[in-house]
Amino acid sequence: MAVRSMRTSYFGKYREIVWAVALFLLFDLAVLVLNFYISFQISSDALAINMAGRQRMLSQRMTKELLTAAVDNNQGIVKLSSLNDLRKTAMLFDGTLTAFERGGTIPGGDGSPVYLDGLKTDAGRALLRDARQLWQPLKDAIAPLMTGDIFDPAALSVAVRIARESNTKLLVLMNELTTQLEGVARDKADRLRTVQTVGIMLALLNFAFILFKFIARLRATDRKVEAAQQETAEILATVKEGLFLLDSSFRFGSQYSASLARILGMEITPGSDFRELLRQMVHPDMYPSTVDYINLLFGDRVKESLVMELNPLTAIEVMVPRADGSSARRFLTLQFNRASQVGRIANLLVTVTDVTEQVLLQRELAAEKKKSKTELTVLLDLLKVEPAALTHFLTNTEWTLIEINEQLRSVKGEERDYRFLIGSVFRKIHAIKGDAAALGLRPFEDLAHEFETLLARMRDKGSVSGDDLIAVPLPLDELFERVAIVRDLSIRLAGYHDAFSPRPGSEGVVDDLIDLAQRIATERGKEVQLSTDLKMLDELPSPVQASVKSVIVQLLRNAIAHGIEAAGERVQLEKSPVGGIYIALKRDEAGEYELHLRDDGRGLIPRRIKESLIESGRYNAEQLAEYDDKQIIMKIFDPGFSTAAVADRDAGHGVGMDVVKQKLHDLGARLRIVTRENRYTQFVVRFAV
Amino acid sequence: MSDMTDVELKIFIEAVTHYFAQLTREPAAIRAAYLANGEIPHFDFTGLITVSGRYRGCVYFSTTGDALRALLAEFSEPDRREANLLDAVGEIANTIAGNARKHFGKELEISVPVTIHGVPDQIRSAVRARPFAILLTWAAHEAVVIVDLAVADA
């Protein structure tokens, strides 16, 4: 169909020229045919003129032969050969005359038979009639001389007499015949010349028309082509995308957009192999599938739109060389579209687009989304936190982080220094986690937990070297970042905080503790009820208050994680399914403060503590045999001790009680533990301010 | 989590420790790793490479003149003038660049090293609020690697 329509369109386009050429050929053919015809006519006329001339000659020869025969006869000689010649001459003359009258075949000049047309013109026919009239008596007179071998002298003298009378006339007539035939031939030649001249003139005119039309059309086409080329050049020079054609043998086409070199950072050589460029652009693992994809487009088995999404060259990351010799990271998309020619996929139009900005924007957007989500989570947490408590937490945390960083910086290169460092950092991070948990600041709690997990791995792997420390600044930096983000948010929130009913001092702390207790209990499938009497917290100076809160948080986490049993177990022990925890801060007559924390859980059981200590590999049974129950119980304050089988963010790293020990040391506090198996555990912390 | 992992951070440090382990009789040990919160730690001689691509920023290797002289002594190099000391510190920075190229491939574009004697303004944090500082000891000499890189499009 396409071929047909293309032919039709070609014919339509060049119709005038096709017609003109056809006409030119027709003229030439007509002139040729006419030429043939008239040449044939002239040839006939030439024959007729020739024959007419021969008649003239024959008339004179006959007369001469008759007179010769008469002279011979007078001398008594009879030459039969002469008579034969006369007979032949007479017969030839007669035959030719008849042929001029009616047309017929006669011997030609060389004796071979030729056809002579009868004369058609009136003047010619009149001449022939006159000639016939003159000839007939002579022919009749000669006829007796031509029969057999008998010679009649009387018949000869009659024939001689008639010949003498008609000879000159017959000569004149034959002469006229010749002249007339020559005139006819000349007329025909003139006509032929005119026809030829006219035909050639027409053909030349036609040729001039063709030439004019053709040149005009060529010039118009040239102008169109030039305009199209100009437009194409302008498009290729202006278009931002890199455009080029790719043939089925992966060769670059001859034309491509000016942007292509800029986007790719290199000049393209028309006809060079695109695969060379491809190898530089895509990962070796991806290269075969990319070539397959392009080959797929050159085939006609799949629809272009269907495989578009499979394009592996979408937002590929490449390093593009810059003019100064360095290179820049760019993201490019190469789109392939089939360019068909006469129903065959001859080329692919490749559009190279620099999508760096879009990709970076998308990534930025994704990062912003993530950041916003984190900020929102933090924001929601912050809304629940009393501003003063938050500020206090942020300040404390930042100082702790700076302290940790300073420890990291100044650590000496001995293994025991590293071990001490890890333990110390662990305690500080655990305290931050506890404080964050108490305030319900999940993002801090989670980060601190991840940090703890890293430190726990280092602590538990046996030896610690400087190499291990490389990982430590990373989570530390994240915590610094988080403090900065939250501080920024808290400043922004400050303006709104009054709108929410703030909970002053200890009340806020109690609410936070209740939230923390509920969260830990829920996560562990337990139920707890917290009762508190912590009004006196408000009396304490800020640093002491912070330490006391840290102790409460760690003991509370420990009580729920390890002390309180699951509801089912409690019921079997004939206890209420809901575990009870009581926390109070009191002051005695001497002015010393007493912090009480009591849970009605399973109690601290020396036997189980021993088992955990042996399992951890820190002690063997013989060593532990030397300790009494009280000493065994105090081992829960050893760094790294835990009875939890699996570490989560509330228990298991064995740091909580380590922190308590550190804080008690900071407070200069004394600790008393009273416990009974399956009944209760009570911590009493006494300290002075 | 952080934009950079400890594995990636190690790539910059390992180049240095490997350099000393392979070319001298004494390996370099990592003494401390921390955040350069404030002034960037440095010594008299610094080799600096700038990075673009997936990460952008700088990586420095800085050490004392004594350390470099001791290093040249290890190589039996008699010329201990400043230009040669700068060449030596540049070579270590170049080793860091080479190792990074090997690991990150086309993802990172790394400049040729710039060497600095003294304490010019160039040594300051460029992209991170707190660049990573890794203190090294080699044969009783001190050195530091500063990694001040952040994800380019973050």
Interface residues (C-beta under 8 A of the other chain):
Chain A: E317 V318 M319 S326 S327 A328 R329 L360 R363 E364 A367 I402 N405 E406 L408 R409 S410 V411 K412 G413 E450 S465 G466 D467 L469 I470 A471 V472 P473 L474 P475 L476 D477 E478 F480 E481 A484
Chain B: M1 S2 M4 T5 D6 L9 K10 I13 A29 I30 R31 A32 A33 Y34 L35 N37 S52 G53 R54 K106 E107 E109 S111 R128 A129 R130 F132 A133 I134 L135 T137 A152 D153 A154
